[in-house]
Amino acid sequence: MVNFSRDDIKHVMEIEAVLLRGVFQAAPMIPQLAKMVNINSTRIKNNFKTVYGLPSYQYFQKARICAARDVLQTSNYSAKHVTMEPGYTNLHYFNVCFKKEFGLLKSRLNDDS
């Protein structure tokens, strides 16, 4: 079992909030996150992965693709718009990421079959 101080947990939660708040922007780099919460980069890497089960960048990517799925499900935006909104610059790459995460193509998302 890993023992975290209250400050460690507070820092990890602050980092998560920064990542989720900026899900439609470029991911902040670890050194930027470290400055924001005033701890070193290694500590961020280790603590974040221990608490959330993923490195911070993978966590951010997962949150970003989930946000894109939510937009697809709840709006009438085109696939191209939804691809660009969360920061993907390549429609094909977005499709690959979407299928990897959800096991289906985005075009099958709202199928009733």
Backbone as CSV, one residue per row, in Angstrom:
resi,resn,N_x,N_y,N_z,CA_x,CA_y,CA_z,C_x,C_y,C_z
1,MET,0.836,-1.181,0.000,0.000,0.000,0.000,0.883,1.247,0.000
2,VAL,0.497,2.216,-0.791,1.236,3.462,-0.896,0.604,4.482,0.035
3,ASN,1.452,5.126,0.820,0.962,6.178,1.707,1.235,7.534,1.081
4,PHE,0.175,8.290,0.874,0.298,9.635,0.340,-0.046,10.629,1.438
5,SER,0.666,11.742,1.412,0.309,12.815,2.331,-0.914,13.533,1.775
6,ARG,-1.531,14.338,2.595,-2.670,15.142,2.117,-2.235,16.050,0.978
7,ASP,-1.029,16.591,1.086,-0.520,17.462,0.022,-0.335,16.692,-1.276
8,ASP,0.175,15.452,-1.200,0.349,14.638,-2.402,-0.991,14.425,-3.102
9,ILE,-1.991,14.077,-2.341,-3.317,13.830,-2.907,-3.896,15.133,-3.472
10,LYS,-3.720,16.213,-2.748,-4.193,17.520,-3.217,-3.523,17.880,-4.544
11,HIS,-2.231,17.654,-4.653,-1.505,17.973,-5.888,-1.994,17.131,-7.061
12,VAL,-2.192,15.859,-6.832,-2.666,14.975,-7.899,-4.057,15.388,-8.350
13,MET,-4.905,15.739,-7.414,-6.256,16.174,-7.766,-6.228,17.514,-8.516
14,GLU,-5.318,18.399,-8.142,-5.178,19.670,-8.852,-4.730,19.429,-10.295
15,ILE,-3.812,18.501,-10.468,-3.336,18.174,-11.812,-4.471,17.588,-12.639
16,GLU,-5.249,16.687,-12.047,-6.384,16.124,-12.771,-7.345,17.237,-13.196
17,ALA,-7.628,18.165,-12.311,-8.539,19.266,-12.626,-7.999,20.108,-13.784
18,VAL,-6.710,20.367,-13.800,-6.094,21.123,-14.891,-6.256,20.367,-16.205
19,LEU,-5.995,19.062,-16.170,-6.108,18.252,-17.387,-7.542,18.226,-17.907
20,LEU,-8.504,18.047,-17.035,-9.904,17.957,-17.461,-10.461,19.311,-17.893
21,ARG,-10.015,20.349,-17.248,-10.472,21.698,-17.603,-9.974,22.076,-19.001
22,GLY,-8.812,21.573,-19.379,-8.230,21.915,-20.670,-8.308,20.794,-21.681
23,VAL,-9.328,19.960,-21.584,-9.410,18.758,-22.416,-9.498,19.081,-23.912
24,PHE,-9.949,20.263,-24.262,-10.025,20.641,-25.672,-8.851,21.525,-26.099
25,GLN,-7.800,21.507,-25.289,-6.585,22.247,-25.606,-5.417,21.275,-25.649
26,ALA,-4.263,21.783,-25.986,-3.062,20.942,-25.978,-2.752,20.526,-24.545
27,ALA,-2.270,19.310,-24.401,-1.938,18.799,-23.073,-0.756,19.567,-22.498
28,PRO,-0.854,19.977,-21.242,0.302,20.630,-20.631,1.422,19.603,-20.407
29,MET,2.632,20.057,-20.510,3.782,19.185,-20.288,3.992,19.007,-18.784
30,ILE,4.630,17.911,-18.425,4.879,17.603,-17.008,5.580,18.765,-16.290
31,PRO,6.623,19.374,-16.867,7.249,20.501,-16.153,6.284,21.665,-15.875
32,GLN,5.350,21.917,-16.805,4.341,22.957,-16.575,3.442,22.583,-15.403
33,LEU,3.012,21.321,-15.381,2.158,20.850,-14.291,2.902,20.948,-12.960
34,ALA,4.177,20.590,-12.976,4.987,20.637,-11.752,5.047,22.058,-11.195
35,LYS,5.226,23.033,-12.086,5.258,24.432,-11.635,3.914,24.867,-11.070
36,MET,2.833,24.394,-11.699,1.494,24.789,-11.249,1.213,24.353,-9.823
37,VAL,1.683,23.171,-9.462,1.379,22.650,-8.126,2.604,22.628,-7.213
38,ASN,3.720,23.143,-7.720,4.932,23.314,-6.929,5.502,22.009,-6.356
39,ILE,5.570,20.982,-7.216,6.285,19.757,-6.855,7.120,19.331,-8.056
40,ASN,8.018,18.377,-7.844,8.900,17.998,-8.955,8.221,17.026,-9.914
41,SER,8.758,16.978,-11.116,8.169,16.190,-12.211,8.089,14.705,-11.893
42,THR,9.131,14.161,-11.296,9.135,12.731,-10.973,8.018,12.387,-10.008
43,ARG,7.801,13.239,-9.055,6.739,13.001,-8.072,5.362,13.030,-8.740
44,ILE,5.190,13.971,-9.667,3.927,14.027,-10.418,3.718,12.720,-11.166
45,LYS,4.725,12.300,-11.908,4.610,11.071,-12.709,4.243,9.886,-11.833
46,ASN,4.965,9.699,-10.767,4.728,8.535,-9.899,3.381,8.595,-9.189
47,ASN,3.076,9.733,-8.595,1.841,9.848,-7.822,0.598,9.793,-8.703
48,PHE,0.634,10.471,-9.840,-0.528,10.476,-10.715,-0.840,9.066,-11.197
49,LYS,0.176,8.363,-11.638,-0.039,6.998,-12.145,-0.535,6.074,-11.032
50,THR,-0.012,6.244,-9.841,-0.459,5.402,-8.725,-1.924,5.660,-8.393
51,VAL,-2.326,6.911,-8.372,-3.702,7.261,-8.002,-4.696,6.926,-9.110
52,TYR,-4.367,7.262,-10.365,-5.334,7.126,-11.455,-5.087,5.934,-12.376
53,GLY,-3.993,5.231,-12.177,-3.737,4.022,-12.957,-3.172,4.256,-14.342
54,LEU,-2.987,5.508,-14.713,-2.431,5.870,-16.020,-1.481,7.042,-15.839
55,PRO,-0.476,7.138,-16.694,0.320,8.366,-16.694,-0.574,9.545,-17.054
56,SER,-0.187,10.734,-16.650,-1.038,11.911,-16.841,-1.387,12.147,-18.306
57,TYR,-0.448,11.936,-19.226,-0.743,12.180,-20.634,-1.761,11.172,-21.171
58,GLN,-1.641,9.906,-20.811,-2.624,8.906,-21.244,-3.993,9.203,-20.634
59,TYR,-4.012,9.627,-19.398,-5.262,10.014,-18.750,-5.918,11.158,-19.516
60,PHE,-5.098,12.157,-19.895,-5.585,13.291,-20.666,-6.146,12.835,-22.013
61,GLN,-5.432,11.955,-22.712,-5.883,11.464,-24.012,-7.216,10.726,-23.883
62,LYS,-7.339,9.932,-22.846,-8.593,9.201,-22.617,-9.739,10.182,-22.342
63,ALA,-9.476,11.185,-21.535,-10.502,12.200,-21.245,-10.885,12.948,-22.511
64,ARG,-9.917,13.199,-23.360,-10.168,13.952,-24.597,-11.038,13.148,-25.557
65,ILE,-10.762,11.867,-25.729,-11.557,11.053,-26.656,-12.961,10.840,-26.076
66,CYS,-13.066,10.739,-24.767,-14.396,10.616,-24.141,-15.203,11.903,-24.305
67,ALA,-14.551,13.039,-24.202,-15.236,14.321,-24.423,-15.713,14.418,-25.868
68,ALA,-14.897,13.958,-26.797,-15.297,13.972,-28.210,-16.497,13.061,-28.432
69,ARG,-16.499,11.891,-27.804,-17.648,10.984,-27.920,-18.912,11.644,-27.384
70,ASP,-18.783,12.326,-26.264,-19.945,13.010,-25.686,-20.502,14.064,-26.636
71,VAL,-19.607,14.808,-27.275,-20.050,15.819,-28.238,-20.748,15.143,-29.420
72,LEU,-20.193,14.053,-29.906,-20.817,13.323,-31.020,-22.217,12.834,-30.657
73,GLN,-22.368,12.372,-29.432,-23.647,11.819,-29.011,-24.701,12.883,-28.723
74,THR,-24.274,14.068,-28.360,-25.239,15.053,-27.883,-25.381,16.279,-28.768
75,SER,-24.787,16.249,-29.947,-24.860,17.424,-30.805,-25.094,17.006,-32.255
76,ASN,-25.294,17.991,-33.073,-25.435,17.764,-34.507,-24.200,18.217,-35.274
77,TYR,-23.083,18.361,-34.561,-21.850,18.785,-35.211,-21.350,17.708,-36.164
78,SER,-20.670,18.153,-37.195,-20.068,17.204,-38.137,-18.901,16.487,-37.468
79,ALA,-18.568,15.327,-38.019,-17.432,14.574,-37.499,-16.156,15.399,-37.586
80,LYS,-16.020,16.162,-38.653,-14.822,16.992,-38.808,-14.730,18.025,-37.694
81,HIS,-15.866,18.659,-37.371,-15.881,19.645,-36.293,-15.510,18.986,-34.963
82,VAL,-16.090,17.842,-34.702,-15.831,17.141,-33.443,-14.369,16.697,-33.372
83,THR,-13.803,16.337,-34.498,-12.400,15.946,-34.539,-11.507,17.129,-34.194
84,MET,-11.803,18.271,-34.739,-10.965,19.446,-34.523,-11.160,20.052,-33.130
85,GLU,-12.359,19.970,-32.600,-12.663,20.590,-31.302,-11.740,20.096,-30.189
86,PRO,-11.567,18.784,-30.007,-10.684,18.353,-28.925,-9.206,18.381,-29.291
87,GLY,-8.870,18.943,-30.422,-7.467,19.116,-30.738,-6.849,18.094,-31.661
88,TYR,-7.633,17.175,-32.174,-7.096,16.238,-33.162,-6.982,16.997,-34.484
89,THR,-5.880,16.818,-35.181,-5.699,17.538,-36.442,-5.880,16.621,-37.643
90,ASN,-6.052,15.350,-37.385,-6.144,14.386,-38.471,-7.363,13.499,-38.239
91,LEU,-8.316,13.530,-39.153,-9.549,12.764,-39.014,-9.280,11.267,-38.935
92,HIS,-8.344,10.779,-39.741,-8.014,9.350,-39.723,-7.463,8.939,-38.349
93,TYR,-6.562,9.750,-37.797,-5.985,9.433,-36.485,-7.072,9.450,-35.405
94,PHE,-7.985,10.408,-35.491,-9.101,10.453,-34.551,-9.913,9.161,-34.637
95,ASN,-10.198,8.717,-35.869,-10.958,7.474,-36.052,-10.241,6.284,-35.446
96,VAL,-8.932,6.208,-35.633,-8.133,5.115,-35.060,-8.216,5.152,-33.531
97,CYS,-8.041,6.327,-32.954,-8.115,6.472,-31.493,-9.501,6.138,-30.967
98,PHE,-10.523,6.585,-31.680,-11.901,6.337,-31.269,-12.198,4.841,-31.257
99,LYS,-11.808,4.151,-32.326,-12.056,2.719,-32.398,-11.267,1.975,-31.327
100,LYS,-10.040,2.394,-31.085,-9.220,1.747,-30.055,-9.855,1.895,-28.672
101,GLU,-10.373,3.063,-28.391,-10.948,3.333,-27.069,-12.315,2.686,-26.879
102,PHE,-13.174,2.740,-27.900,-14.563,2.317,-27.730,-14.939,1.055,-28.491
103,GLY,-14.024,0.554,-29.322,-14.294,-0.691,-30.041,-15.247,-0.555,-31.210
104,LEU,-15.552,0.663,-31.623,-16.414,0.881,-32.773,-16.029,2.180,-33.450
105,LEU,-16.406,2.288,-34.689,-16.163,3.522,-35.426,-17.145,4.584,-34.964
106,LYS,-16.745,5.833,-35.016,-17.633,6.911,-34.580,-18.905,6.953,-35.401
107,SER,-18.829,6.498,-36.656,-20.015,6.495,-37.512,-21.062,5.494,-37.023
108,ARG,-20.678,4.518,-36.208,-21.612,3.525,-35.679,-22.135,3.906,-34.303
109,LEU,-21.712,5.035,-33.817,-22.030,5.447,-32.438,-23.529,5.534,-32.177
110,ASN,-24.273,6.106,-33.072,-25.709,6.314,-32.838,-26.586,5.333,-33.599
111,ASP,-25.985,4.250,-34.125,-26.782,3.233,-34.827,-27.721,2.547,-33.851
112,ASP,-28.910,2.279,-34.325,-29.881,1.549,-33.497,-29.848,0.060,-33.775
113,SER,-28.957,-0.381,-34.640,-28.907,-1.801,-35.000,-28.228,-2.637,-33.955
